[in-house]
Amino acid sequence: MERDSQLKLYGQVADQLKEAHSRVRALQVPEGVRMALSRKLLVVTAAAKHDLPDAARRLDRLMKDLDEGRFPEGD
């Protein structure tokens, strides 16, 4: 039973990561901001390999920030 819920969460995170990557690519923002968002996505991807629930929380926060137009400072 636990494995089924883990697989379901993995699928949700994978789908949401694909959506997040597409949204970041489509943003009309300076390149530094896009790079900062891409780094955040890489961190979430790496976290998913070790702590899937934490990665899901991080990704939810990132998506909420994108929805609300809150972007990190660019380099």
N, C-alpha and C positions, 0 to 999 in steps of 0.2 A: 504494500500500500504506500509506504513512504517513497519508494522508487517511482511510483506513478506520479505522485505530486511533484517530485524533483524533476522528472522528465517534462511535465506540464510547465513548470516554472522555467526550465531551460528553453523550451519552445517560445514562451512569452517573451523572455529576455532577448532571444535571438531575433524575433520579429520586431521588437521595439528598437533594438540596436540598428537593424536595417533601416527602419523609419528615421531614426535619429541621424544616421549618416546621410540619408537623402535630404533631410531638412537642413542640415549644416551645409551641405554642398550648394543648396539652392539659395541660401541667405545672401543678401546684398550687404555685406559688411566688409570692413578692411581685412586684408589678408592676415594680419596679426591676430585679429579676433577669431577668424576661421581656424587658424592654427591652434589657438588656445582651446577652442571647442573640440577640435580633432584630438588634442592631447587628452582632454577629459574623456572622450569616447574610448581612447586607447586604455586609459586607467580602468574604466568600467569593464572593458573586454578582458583585461588581465585579471581583474577581481573576480570575474565570472568563473575563471578556471579554479579558484581556490575557495571562494565564499559566494555562492550564487545568490542567497538572500540579500547579502550586502550589496552585491552588484545591482540587483533589482531595485533596491532603495536608492542607490546613487543614480541610476538611470531615470527613475521616477523624478528625482529632484532636478536632473538636467533637463528632462522634457518639460517640466513645469517652468523652469527658467526660460526655455525657448518659447513656450506658449506666452509667457508674460513679457517677453522682450528683454530679459535680463541677460546680458552677455558679459563675459570676462573682458578685462582690459587686454588689448593686444600688446605685443612686444614692440 
